[in-house]
Amino acid sequence: MRQVVLDTETTGLEVAQDHRIIEIGCVELINRRITGRHFHRYVNPERDIDEGALAVHGISNDDLADKPLFAQVVADFLEFVDDAELVIHNAPFDLGFINSELKKLAVTYPLLEERCSVIDTLLMARQLHPGQKNNLNALCKRYGVNNSQRELHGALLDAEILADVYLAMTGGQGSLTLGDEPAAGQIAEQGGVRPLPMGGPRPRVLLATEEERQAHQSRLAALDRASAGNCRWPRGD
């Protein structure tokens, strides 16, 4: 499964006031693992940046004077995200700005959500933690994700942080299958759990070492701290 964690920075908050994108950052996940591939572009918005937005991301008009227009980066951007599942925090905001940019182009493009499926991690966080703060900084603190470099917002940095938060929110490691072994859902589609052949060798039972047992307990303790004491795995042996 290919996913792309996406974030943008803009000249202001309201796309209806013709605010524009100034930065796009994307991070690739395949089978719930960060691959190291990313997409990152600064964009000349051809308009002034609001003072409030400048205070958030620190990107000035002078910084963008020599940067390409959105029309010059759109092909590379769409190639990177095509057919991926997008992971976005507050998806309507970023989708609204990207779709607005697409509509300004001479070439007709479909809306981004028509090219890709979308997961909104803000909605997910509100369902998991109702009544609590669910901005990116709050989620980093809740799930133990390091965001010490986030003095200002930045599209690529925020996408990298959101990738870690999303994986933590959705259970960390996504698959325990090895090699070409089918996942549980595939086995179910094939008619349920496969029985071991009769008369075959008994499977080996490998017991955890003491070092592995201690590492397991440390991991449970970290999960318990990250979930504010709501870890449901047993704490005993």
N, C-alpha and C positions, 0 to 999 in steps of 0.2 A: 504494500500500500504506500503510495506516494502522497505526502502532505507538504504544504508550503505554509510556513508561519509568516504572516505579512503585517507590516506596519507602515504608516506614512506620517510625514510632517507636512504642515500646510501654512499658508500665509495668514490664516484666521480660522475661526470655528464654523462659520456659516457658508456652506456651498451656495446657498441661495443668494448670497451677496457677492457671488463670483470670486470667492477665495479659491486659491489654486494649490496644487501639490508642489512642494519644493524638495521632497526627499522620499524615496521608496526603498524599503529594506525587506528582504525575503530570506528565509532560512529553510533549507530542505530537510525533511524527515523521510526516511524510507523504513517501513516496518518498525516505526516508533524509535528509530535511531537517527541522531543528528549526523548527517553525512559529511559536513564540512563545506558543501556547495552552497553558495548564496548568490543573491542578486542585490546590487546596491547602486543607486544612481541619485545624484543631486540634479535638480531640474530648475531651469530659469522660469519663474512664473509669469514674467512680463507684467508684473504689478508690484506695488509696495507690500511689505509685510507689516501686519499690525504690531504695535508695541507689545500687546499682551502675548501674542504668539512668539515674538522675539525673546521675551523673558522666559518662555517655556523651553524653547529648543536652542536659542542662541545663534541661529542662522540668519545672517543679514543679507540685504540685497546686494551688497558688495561681494559677499561670499559667492553669490550665484550669478554674477554678471557674465562670467565666461562659461557657464554650464549650458548643456544642451536643452532644447525645448522638449516638452513631453512627446511631441510628434517624432522626435529623433531617437527616443528610447523605447517607444511603445512596442515595436516589433520584438526587441530582445526581452522586454518584460513579459509580454504575452507568451512567448516561446517558453519562458521559464515556468510560468504558472499553469499553462494549458493542461487540462485534464487532471490536475491535482486537486486534492481536498484542501481548501484554504482554512487556516486557523487564524482568527483575528479577534482582538479584544475590542469590543464595541464595534462590531462589523458594519452596522449601518453608516457609521461615520466614514470609515475608509472606503467602503464600497460606493458611497455617495460621491466622494471626491474623484475616485478613479473613473466611475461611470460618467461623471460630468466632463472629465478630460477626454474620454473616448468620444463623447458626443460632439466635441469641438473640432474633431479631426475631419479632414476631407473624405477619408475612407470611412465607410460605415462598418462599425464593429458591434457585435452583440454585447449586452451587459455582462459584466464580469461573472455574476452569479449564474448566467446562462452557460458559461464556459466551464465553470468549476462549482463543485459543492462547497458549502461554507459551514464552519463551526464557529459560533460566537462564544468565546471563553468568558465574556462578561455575563451572558445569560446563564452559562453553566455554573459560574461561581455564585451567582445569586440564588440558584436552585440548591447548591450545596451548602451555602452559608447565608441564609436569609437574615436580613436585618443587620448585617455586618458590612464593613467597608470592603469593597471588592475591586478597587483599583489595582494597578500592577504592583505598586509598592507594598500595599497591604497583603497581596497574595504572596509576594516574595517573602515577607516576614512570616506568614502563616505556614508556608511550605518549606521554609529553610533554604530559599534560593538566594544566592549572593547577587546583590544589586549595588554593591559599593561603588561601582564605576558610574552609576546613573546620577550624576550631578545635574545634568540637563537631559531632556528627552532627545533621542536620536532614533531614526527609523530602524537602522540595522541593529544597534545595540538593544533596542526594545524588542525587536523580533527574536534576537538570541535569548534574551531573558524570558520572553513569553514562551519560547519553545521549552525551556526547563520547567516553567510553571505548569504548562499544559501537560507535560509528561508526569509531573508530580500529582496534578489534580486527577489524572485519569489512570493512576495506578503504577507509575514508574515503568518497569519493563513490561512491554506489551505482549511478548510471546516467549514461551519456554520451549518451543519446538527447536529441534536441531536438524541441520542439513535439509534434506528434502522431505522430512517427516511431515505429514499433513497436520494442520492445526485442528483444534477440537471441532470448530464449526464445519470444516471440510469432512471430518470423520462422520459427524452427525448427518451431513447431506448424503453420505455414502451408505447410510443405514445403521448408524449407531457405533458403539464401541466394538473394536475388533477383538475377538477372543484369542487367547494364545492357543496354538495348535496342541491337540491332545498328544501326550506322550513325549513332548519336547522337553528340552532342558529347563530346569527351574530357573527363574530369573535370579541374578545375583542381588543381594541386599548389601548396600554400602552404607555403613554407619558414619555419621559425621565425626570428624576429629574434634578434640577439645578446642582447638583454635577456631574451627568452623562454628562450633556451638557458641563461643564467645562473640564471634563476629555477627552471628545471627541475633543474639541478644542485644548487641550494640545497635544493630539496624532497627530492631523493634523499639528500642528506647528513642532513637532518632525520629521514627515515625510517630511515636507517642507525643514527643515534644512538638513536632510539626503540626499535629492535629489537635493541639491543646488538650491532650489527655484523652482523646477519643479513639486511640488505637484499639481495634477489636481482636487482634491476634492474641493468643494466649501468651502470657509472660513467663510461664514455667517451661520446663523441658518437654 
